[in-house]
Amino acid sequence: MNDDIPLTWFLYFAAATFSIGLFGVLVRRNAIAVLMAIELMLNAAVVNLVAFWRYGPQPEGEGPLTGVMFAIFVITIAAAEVAVGIGLILLCYRRWHAADVDRYDTMAG
Amino acid sequence: MPANFINLNDFYAIAPEILFTIWGLLVLTIDFSLLSHKSSEERGRILGWLSLTGTLITLLYMLGPTFKVALSFYGIETSAAEIPSQLDPYLFHGAIAGDALTRCMNIVIALLLAMVIVISMSWSFTEHWGEYFALLFWAGVGMMLLIASDELLTLFLTLEMMTLCLYLCTAFEKGRRRSAEGGLKYFVYGSVSSALFLFGLSLVYGQTGTTRLDAIESALLPTSGRVIGLQGNVSAATAVLLILVGFGFKVAAVPFHQWAPDAYEGAPSAVTAWIASGSKIASFIAMMKVLIHGLGPWARQPDSLLSPGWIGLVAVIAAATMTYGNFAALAQRSLKRMLAYSSIAHAGYILVGVLAAAVAVKGTSGKPLWNPQAAGAVLYYLVIYGVSTVGAFAVVAWLSRDKDREDIDDLNGLGFRSPGLAVCIVVLMLSLIGVPPLAGFFGKLYMFMEALNAGEHGRLALLWLVALALLNSVVSAFYYVRVLKAMFLRQPDKEPIGPAPSGVAWPIVLSTLTVVVFGVFPAPLLEAMGQAAIPMLSSSETVATIHPPSPILGVASSGGRIGKGVQAGVNSEGKPVLIKEQVLTAPAPQPR
């Protein structure tokens, strides 16, 4: 394992991806772009999980594939979330004829 | 059978979840096949009754063992011996737990779902009834499994299952623009928070190499067995912060509350009731499991409560949440929005209880000393809060059936036209304020007393929190009383709301009854919740060796003394503080 890419590289990559995603969520106004940014954040967590599975501690009694299984389930959840999100965005788009999250502001207070 | 194979008997333990899932599919299929030619109202009525039947069947199935135990308690022998065998805290290789906590809470969730379904039937807000009821069921499955989950992957999966269904339910009211808007806002905030939460979980997995909560605890606990806090551990601090953000969003705690008023206002009132009660109960229990059970070693430094650790963070969040929620609720004209802010405030009170549970659980002198009564008080409060919230949102459903907006002024003069229901609403509001002798008062009392009697180091900090919570309760009286003022002191409008449909009346009456009965006799519920709290706080093996089995739920308990103390105190009428002292003087269970 000495020749491998070190764990920290993966963690830096994941942290960077996560930060880009968070930045996108906060800055972008288009609902679809926000959805993409959320996906980036989820994928950063997936990278983290797989990297930790490969390099991290492995206590006694732990199954051999915990991190990978977690990652697979997260990917599934991400897909489900996109389906729900696109549905809701379409619903709002039909009412407002706009996909900007700023425009949806009938409620306040 | 090989050792690593799933034990098929485990499926019996999640029978309520399986029933709910199948019933959701059944409702959906019947809507598409048999009822496709019927009108929208008719389909809503038929499917509503079908869903209610399914929920009640599940409820009866779950209550069956309780009836048996209750009968044997009064000397009538049934085959009660088979019950403990159904309680296995280690199902599916430790992914979910089938303990007293899940059993009690599944009953609560099914009861709340039944009330939500009844409220949904009171007016016609959508055409897609099959999908609507199926999503309600599946959100309920998510909540039940979230309460049961004992492992981070299951926890995240079920959390998402619950919230994804609720996002969709929120956007179901077709005629109103704000429904779609509330759904999208809920979705954006919710999915960002769950992405943050997941990143936090991945960091926890990286530090411990495991996803099971008890293994996480033992991996984090240093060999001295003392709590260590977060001093100098940046990765752990990030993980805790992200996990707190995730749970903060789900329970609508300040500063992660922005979605709540809009989603609550936009959603159909029945769905609002479901979000405010069921999802909040489930999220709070999952939060306590993860923080107290899994991340307990990161709570604080051994000798001070507000040292680096999640206890300090939760204390700050609790203070901000209850203060903001109450003061923002003062400014609301809409009943629905007012209740949304008040539910934020209640989340703040519950967080104080969570702190008390966390402090009471971990003794600082090496080995942990369990005090399940503090966590039991939180569960008691959650149950009472959930039931009374559903009742309060039933009132909102009544308004949204007849009016475009749910203003408090629309309740004007209700006390003269529907006196019975108005009195019920008064009782509900008084219980939400926390007026004795209603259950809301006892919930707050037990929680705050546990907070005051918790750890020896943090008493001053918790004293401040409790003082702030009491002050906030006084503030909350102002906006709840506005409802009463509208009902009894003002003249009816020109266009008053019509008589209540039975779908509104029944939940109001039922939750009022619950609040009154458990206010006058809090002991049985409190005792059951104290027992249910035990598996939430420690790994199952520890509990099994500490506590002798109790006859009530067929589970491990701390012996009958605490519960009997409560009973004796309550029967001696009207001195709750004395009762509490009796409870607290009951000896804590010995550590292993």
Boltz contact constraints between the chains, C-beta under 6 A:
constraints:
  - contact:
      token1: [A, 18]
      token2: [B, 199]
      max_distance: 6.0
  - contact:
      token1: [A, 25]
      token2: [B, 192]
      max_distance: 6.0
  - contact:
      token1: [A, 38]
      token2: [B, 191]
      max_distance: 6.0
  - contact:
      token1: [A, 38]
      token2: [B, 192]
      max_distance: 6.0
  - contact:
      token1: [A, 38]
      token2: [B, 195]
      max_distance: 6.0
  - contact:
      token1: [A, 41]
      token2: [B, 195]
      max_distance: 6.0
  - contact:
      token1: [A, 42]
      token2: [B, 195]
      max_distance: 6.0
  - contact:
      token1: [A, 45]
      token2: [B, 198]
      max_distance: 6.0
  - contact:
      token1: [A, 45]
      token2: [B, 199]
      max_distance: 6.0
  - contact:
      token1: [A, 45]
      token2: [B, 202]
      max_distance: 6.0
  - contact:
      token1: [A, 48]
      token2: [B, 202]
      max_distance: 6.0
  - contact:
      token1: [A, 49]
      token2: [B, 202]
      max_distance: 6.0
  - contact:
      token1: [A, 52]
      token2: [B, 205]
      max_distance: 6.0
  - contact:
      token1: [A, 52]
      token2: [B, 206]
      max_distance: 6.0
  - contact:
      token1: [A, 56]
      token2: [B, 206]
      max_distance: 6.0
  - contact:
      token1: [A, 56]
      token2: [B, 209]
      max_distance: 6.0
  - contact:
      token1: [A, 57]
      token2: [B, 209]
      max_distance: 6.0
  - contact:
      token1: [A, 58]
      token2: [B, 209]
      max_distance: 6.0
  - contact:
      token1: [A, 59]
      token2: [B, 209]
      max_distance: 6.0
  - contact:
      token1: [A, 59]
      token2: [B, 210]
      max_distance: 6.0
  - contact:
      token1: [A, 59]
      token2: [B, 219]
      max_distance: 6.0
  - contact:
      token1: [A, 62]
      token2: [B, 210]
      max_distance: 6.0
  - contact:
      token1: [A, 66]
      token2: [B, 211]
      max_distance: 6.0
  - contact:
      token1: [A, 70]
      token2: [B, 153]
      max_distance: 6.0
  - contact:
      token1: [A, 73]
      token2: [B, 153]
      max_distance: 6.0
  - contact:
      token1: [A, 73]
      token2: [B, 157]
      max_distance: 6.0
  - contact:
      token1: [A, 77]
      token2: [B, 160]
      max_distance: 6.0
  - contact:
      token1: [A, 81]
      token2: [B, 191]
      max_distance: 6.0
  - contact:
      token1: [A, 84]
      token2: [B, 164]
      max_distance: 6.0
  - contact:
      token1: [A, 84]
      token2: [B, 167]
      max_distance: 6.0
  - contact:
      token1: [A, 85]
      token2: [B, 187]
      max_distance: 6.0
  - contact:
      token1: [A, 88]
      token2: [B, 171]
      max_distance: 6.0
  - contact:
      token1: [A, 88]
      token2: [B, 183]
      max_distance: 6.0
  - contact:
      token1: [A, 88]
      token2: [B, 184]
      max_distance: 6.0
  - contact:
      token1: [A, 88]
      token2: [B, 187]
      max_distance: 6.0
  - contact:
      token1: [A, 91]
      token2: [B, 171]
      max_distance: 6.0
  - contact:
      token1: [A, 91]
      token2: [B, 180]
      max_distance: 6.0
  - contact:
      token1: [A, 92]
      token2: [B, 180]
      max_distance: 6.0
  - contact:
      token1: [A, 92]
      token2: [B, 184]
      max_distance: 6.0
  - contact:
      token1: [A, 95]
      token2: [B, 177]
      max_distance: 6.0
  - contact:
      token1: [A, 95]
      token2: [B, 180]
      max_distance: 6.0
  - contact:
      token1: [A, 104]
      token2: [B, 181]
      max_distance: 6.0
  - contact:
      token1: [A, 106]
      token2: [B, 177]
      max_distance: 6.0
  - contact:
      token1: [A, 106]
      token2: [B, 178]
      max_distance: 6.0
  - contact:
      token1: [A, 106]
      token2: [B, 181]
      max_distance: 6.0
  - contact:
      token1: [A, 107]
      token2: [B, 178]
      max_distance: 6.0
  - contact:
      token1: [A, 107]
      token2: [B, 262]
      max_distance: 6.0
  - contact:
      token1: [A, 107]
      token2: [B, 265]
      max_distance: 6.0
